[in-house]
Amino acid sequence: MALSIEEFLAQDERKDLLRFLTAGSVDDGKSTLIGRLLYDSKRLYEDQLDALERDSKRCGNAGDHIDYALLCDGLKAEREQGITIDVAYRYFATNRRKFIIADTPGHEQYTRNMITGGSTANLAIILVDARTGVITQTRRHSYLVWLLGIRHIVLAVNKMDLVDYSEVRFREIVDEYKTWLSSQGLDIPDLQCIPLSALEGDNVVDPSPRTPWYKGPSLLNFLETVEIDLDINMHDFRFPVQYVLRPDADFRGYSGKIASGIVRRGDRVVALPSGHTSRIARIVTYDGDLEEAFAPQSVTLTLENEIDLSRGEMLVHPDDLPHVGHRFRAMMVWMDEEPLDRSKAFYLKHTTRTTRAHVGTIHHRVEINVGEQVEADGMKLNEIALVSLVTDSPLIYDGYRENRQTGAFILIDPVTNFTSAVGMIVAPDEETSAGDSDRIVIDLAACGIAPEHDEAIAEFCRALRRQTGIEVECTRK
């Protein structure tokens, strides 16, 4: 029975969304795999099919076969060279799920493009050529995927048709890959290994009779069924304020997107970095008020009492606080053509907050190709390093492993406005963290301050913490 337009739209809205990327070495067949996935799942329009057949004859690289890679390689240079340079996004849906695919480049000089494609991905498909096995670029991209916090990885051993669909060869590659992951201490919670041929279509959409020894799911079946709900942090409530909504004198709401966790009407919350507390009065949306909201919903929250709260600050639950401070360590990927100038102050963009920051210590650079940490005093394009950063105003953050939304940031060049680096926060900087150096204890009685001024002093201390991150504890001994 055919669905009405309203029923179809309602059904489509109920499908969840999976974002995934393809990565691997040059010519491992990433673009071909995506093209084959779209083709075999019958997600191409007739004009796209006609154009694909014409382009395959004119500039294809697959001989007499249809060159499915042309569906993703859109730039002229990509089609001429048969490689991927930019990140190509493709959208499609099946009866079970919606997908956004990021086809990322395999060349080392385009690592920053892969970082861009993987920043929002739930899953990564790492392609390996069955003839060459695990190589340097495979290891590099696997490390980057782990660094980005992607929890689900498909090791797609491609071009099985060129090794006669050998189970022995497939097992060798899988064992080699798992051994390397273990040697580097890279913990992948969900690893699925699939033998396939993107060119021939084996195990891409349907199970292949040419690999009877493989009992696992086809690629599309795995993509449709992989569980990603648990990837969202639903424990730590984080609400970065994006906009203070005040249409009239009777309404003050704080609008934004819930970065993680759940909030309910009546919940006690604390505003950071000021430390003011209140309770949730209303959870307002376009469709009406809610009793509870959760990540990644966009809502407007109203509070029972008016407190000092503005864009860039954050509402959290008082029994589950993030880090607040000026100094932290992060794994950083340099994305600018110009090398890092440590004397330069950058803009640091984190959730809805933008502040000035500079790179302090470079603890080590990561040589992914050999799996080593080396000393460094600078960073160049595509290099990865553990660094300490110092911000002008306090940052409200979590470790990236615990919360991808509040643990990520970018550095922006103040002159060119280019994105100079992306970073994943590791932890507060132990060497120079707030600790004792940023905490001051004042005995108000010893200073001769009368008790009636205590509230004014406390308000000043809160403002000082908000502006500088310095903790001031006032006592009366």
Secondary structure, DSSP 8 states (H G I E B T S, - for coil): ----HHHHHHHHHHS-EEEEEEEESTTSSHHHHHHHHHHHTT---HHHHHHHHHHHHHH-SSTTS--GGGGT--SHHHHHHT---S-EEEEEE-SS-EEEEEE---SGGGHHHHHHHHTT-SEEEEEEETTT-S-HHHHHHHHHHHHTT--EEEEEEE-GGGGTT-HHHHHHHHHHHHHHHHHHT---SEEEEEE-BTTTTBTTSS--TT-TT--S--HHHHHHH---GGGS--SS-EEE--EEE-SSTT--EEEEE--BSEEETT-EEEEETT--EEEEEEEEETTEEESEEETT-EEEEEESS-----TT-EEE-TTS--EEEEEEEEEEEE--SS---TTS-EEEEETTEEEEEEEEEEEEEEETTTTEEE--S---TT-EEEEEEEEEEEEEE--TTT-TTTSEEEEE-TTT--EEEEEEEEEE-TTT-STTTTEEEEETTTTT--GGGHHHHHHHHHHHHHHH--EEEEE--
